[in-house]
């Protein structure tokens, strides 16, 4: 069973390095960010997935 790593801002810098280091048969990489251009390419190269998200918005649900 593969482990899943969800990495925000995974298309550059330290986050990209984490994506690359975890991209192995054991890990399934999910790259998420506000823009998808680079994230799509990174996820495809690492055989992972990508998603468009905004992690700067905090909603109080409770």
Biotite code that builds the C-alpha atoms (Angstrom):
import biotite.structure as struc

atoms = struc.array([
    struc.Atom([0.000, 0.000, 0.000], chain_id="A", res_id=1, res_name="UNK", atom_name="CA", element="C"),
    struc.Atom([1.374, 3.411, -0.987], chain_id="A", res_id=2, res_name="UNK", atom_name="CA", element="C"),
    struc.Atom([1.743, 6.226, 1.503], chain_id="A", res_id=3, res_name="UNK", atom_name="CA", element="C"),
    struc.Atom([0.350, 9.621, 0.486], chain_id="A", res_id=4, res_name="UNK", atom_name="CA", element="C"),
    struc.Atom([2.242, 12.909, 0.841], chain_id="A", res_id=5, res_name="UNK", atom_name="CA", element="C"),
    struc.Atom([0.265, 16.119, 0.246], chain_id="A", res_id=6, res_name="UNK", atom_name="CA", element="C"),
    struc.Atom([2.692, 18.981, -0.304], chain_id="A", res_id=7, res_name="UNK", atom_name="CA", element="C"),
    struc.Atom([1.480, 22.579, -0.506], chain_id="A", res_id=8, res_name="UNK", atom_name="CA", element="C"),
    struc.Atom([3.531, 24.851, -2.726], chain_id="A", res_id=9, res_name="UNK", atom_name="CA", element="C"),
    struc.Atom([5.306, 21.793, -4.068], chain_id="A", res_id=10, res_name="UNK", atom_name="CA", element="C"),
    struc.Atom([6.498, 23.294, -7.347], chain_id="A", res_id=11, res_name="UNK", atom_name="CA", element="C"),
    struc.Atom([9.544, 25.142, -6.070], chain_id="A", res_id=12, res_name="UNK", atom_name="CA", element="C"),
    struc.Atom([12.096, 25.512, -3.317], chain_id="A", res_id=13, res_name="UNK", atom_name="CA", element="C"),
    struc.Atom([12.195, 23.233, -0.295], chain_id="A", res_id=14, res_name="UNK", atom_name="CA", element="C"),
    struc.Atom([8.709, 21.899, -1.049], chain_id="A", res_id=15, res_name="UNK", atom_name="CA", element="C"),
    struc.Atom([9.852, 20.716, -4.484], chain_id="A", res_id=16, res_name="UNK", atom_name="CA", element="C"),
    struc.Atom([12.855, 19.016, -2.886], chain_id="A", res_id=17, res_name="UNK", atom_name="CA", element="C"),
    struc.Atom([10.481, 17.192, -0.515], chain_id="A", res_id=18, res_name="UNK", atom_name="CA", element="C"),
    struc.Atom([8.341, 16.057, -3.473], chain_id="A", res_id=19, res_name="UNK", atom_name="CA", element="C"),
    struc.Atom([11.351, 14.722, -5.324], chain_id="A", res_id=20, res_name="UNK", atom_name="CA", element="C"),
    struc.Atom([12.811, 12.968, -2.280], chain_id="A", res_id=21, res_name="UNK", atom_name="CA", element="C"),
    struc.Atom([9.511, 11.255, -1.426], chain_id="A", res_id=22, res_name="UNK", atom_name="CA", element="C"),
    struc.Atom([8.674, 10.262, -4.990], chain_id="A", res_id=23, res_name="UNK", atom_name="CA", element="C"),
    struc.Atom([9.391, 6.571, -4.758], chain_id="A", res_id=24, res_name="UNK", atom_name="CA", element="C"),
    struc.Atom([7.376, 3.390, -5.155], chain_id="A", res_id=25, res_name="UNK", atom_name="CA", element="C"),
    struc.Atom([6.255, 3.731, -1.530], chain_id="A", res_id=26, res_name="UNK", atom_name="CA", element="C"),
    struc.Atom([4.903, 7.313, -1.768], chain_id="A", res_id=27, res_name="UNK", atom_name="CA", element="C"),
    struc.Atom([2.064, 8.789, -3.831], chain_id="A", res_id=28, res_name="UNK", atom_name="CA", element="C"),
    struc.Atom([2.678, 12.543, -4.218], chain_id="A", res_id=29, res_name="UNK", atom_name="CA", element="C"),
    struc.Atom([-0.156, 15.109, -4.277], chain_id="A", res_id=30, res_name="UNK", atom_name="CA", element="C"),
    struc.Atom([1.088, 18.595, -5.214], chain_id="A", res_id=31, res_name="UNK", atom_name="CA", element="C"),
    struc.Atom([-1.312, 21.402, -4.279], chain_id="A", res_id=32, res_name="UNK", atom_name="CA", element="C"),
    struc.Atom([-1.051, 25.171, -4.751], chain_id="A", res_id=33, res_name="UNK", atom_name="CA", element="C"),
    struc.Atom([-2.900, 28.293, -5.929], chain_id="A", res_id=34, res_name="UNK", atom_name="CA", element="C"),
    struc.Atom([-1.576, 27.933, -9.476], chain_id="A", res_id=35, res_name="UNK", atom_name="CA", element="C"),
    struc.Atom([-1.313, 24.721, -11.412], chain_id="A", res_id=36, res_name="UNK", atom_name="CA", element="C"),
    struc.Atom([1.082, 25.335, -14.268], chain_id="A", res_id=37, res_name="UNK", atom_name="CA", element="C"),
    struc.Atom([4.285, 24.082, -12.602], chain_id="A", res_id=38, res_name="UNK", atom_name="CA", element="C"),
    struc.Atom([2.417, 21.791, -10.217], chain_id="A", res_id=39, res_name="UNK", atom_name="CA", element="C"),
    struc.Atom([0.937, 19.855, -13.132], chain_id="A", res_id=40, res_name="UNK", atom_name="CA", element="C"),
    struc.Atom([4.361, 19.285, -14.659], chain_id="A", res_id=41, res_name="UNK", atom_name="CA", element="C"),
    struc.Atom([5.955, 18.303, -11.333], chain_id="A", res_id=42, res_name="UNK", atom_name="CA", element="C"),
    struc.Atom([3.139, 15.908, -10.462], chain_id="A", res_id=43, res_name="UNK", atom_name="CA", element="C"),
    struc.Atom([3.258, 14.294, -13.904], chain_id="A", res_id=44, res_name="UNK", atom_name="CA", element="C"),
    struc.Atom([7.043, 13.893, -13.726], chain_id="A", res_id=45, res_name="UNK", atom_name="CA", element="C"),
    struc.Atom([6.747, 12.252, -10.295], chain_id="A", res_id=46, res_name="UNK", atom_name="CA", element="C"),
    struc.Atom([3.770, 10.075, -11.270], chain_id="A", res_id=47, res_name="UNK", atom_name="CA", element="C"),
    struc.Atom([1.599, 11.931, -8.764], chain_id="A", res_id=48, res_name="UNK", atom_name="CA", element="C"),
    struc.Atom([-1.498, 14.108, -8.706], chain_id="A", res_id=49, res_name="UNK", atom_name="CA", element="C"),
    struc.Atom([-2.137, 17.845, -8.416], chain_id="A", res_id=50, res_name="UNK", atom_name="CA", element="C"),
    struc.Atom([-4.925, 20.092, -7.167], chain_id="A", res_id=51, res_name="UNK", atom_name="CA", element="C"),
    struc.Atom([-5.786, 23.777, -7.144], chain_id="A", res_id=52, res_name="UNK", atom_name="CA", element="C"),
    struc.Atom([-6.251, 25.021, -3.566], chain_id="A", res_id=53, res_name="UNK", atom_name="CA", element="C"),
    struc.Atom([-6.006, 28.233, -1.589], chain_id="A", res_id=54, res_name="UNK", atom_name="CA", element="C"),
    struc.Atom([-4.509, 27.453, 1.815], chain_id="A", res_id=55, res_name="UNK", atom_name="CA", element="C"),
    struc.Atom([-4.457, 31.105, 2.905], chain_id="A", res_id=56, res_name="UNK", atom_name="CA", element="C"),
    struc.Atom([-8.199, 31.209, 3.607], chain_id="A", res_id=57, res_name="UNK", atom_name="CA", element="C"),
    struc.Atom([-9.237, 30.019, 7.036], chain_id="A", res_id=58, res_name="UNK", atom_name="CA", element="C"),
    struc.Atom([-12.914, 29.426, 7.723], chain_id="A", res_id=59, res_name="UNK", atom_name="CA", element="C"),
    struc.Atom([-14.150, 28.850, 11.249], chain_id="A", res_id=60, res_name="UNK", atom_name="CA", element="C"),
    struc.Atom([-16.636, 26.013, 11.016], chain_id="A", res_id=61, res_name="UNK", atom_name="CA", element="C"),
    struc.Atom([-17.241, 25.438, 14.606], chain_id="A", res_id=62, res_name="UNK", atom_name="CA", element="C"),
])
